[in-house]
């Protein structure tokens, strides 16, 4: 598939929607904190570099139908929702500037590959925090492990729908060369995110924005 230099209707709509959502999400970020707080800088930019490098390593037969780890379930737990979106967006911009992702796909990649997985994870975290007992294993499995599996499934299903709706590939090609790999990615992605959060709360709990010792450990 050769990428056109022109935007399709869906790509243009996704780009405009992305700009609006980026403005809404980023306008409440305190960038002064990012400039003055070395810890915040290291976490945000370090996470961005880690995600960018991780997304470079991908596999796929057809252009766009690529499979790679996301790490977008651990990211909002580590940084919070807004900073996680900011960090992942920087990684996406880096890949786009390097030519690994196409500029026309920037809006689609943001909505389906960044915002949707992070929103799903943070939504599950918020639900478990308010509705379930605040237990260490609930935090690890329901906020990191299970969302890891769900986010990779959501991302691959969403991109399958996009490539089909935009007429880029037939559903048979998508199903046989991309969607069929979804089940193979569930456990590795879940394990990757679950182990990341487990190691962080053991060795560096002060780095994890959503983890509170007094709630998850002191009351057990």
Secondary structure, DSSP 8 states (H G I E B T S, - for coil): ----SS--HHHHHHHHHHHHHHHHHHTTS-HHHHHH-HHHHHHHHHHHHHHHHHHHS-B-SSTT--B----TTHHHHHH-HHHHHHHHHHHHHHHHHTTSS-GGGHHHIIIIIIIHHHHHHHHHHHHHHHHS---HHHHHIIIIIHHHHHHHHHHHHHHHHHHHHTTSS-HHHHHHHTGGGHHHHHHHHHHHHHHHHHHHHHH-GGG-TT--HHHHTTT-
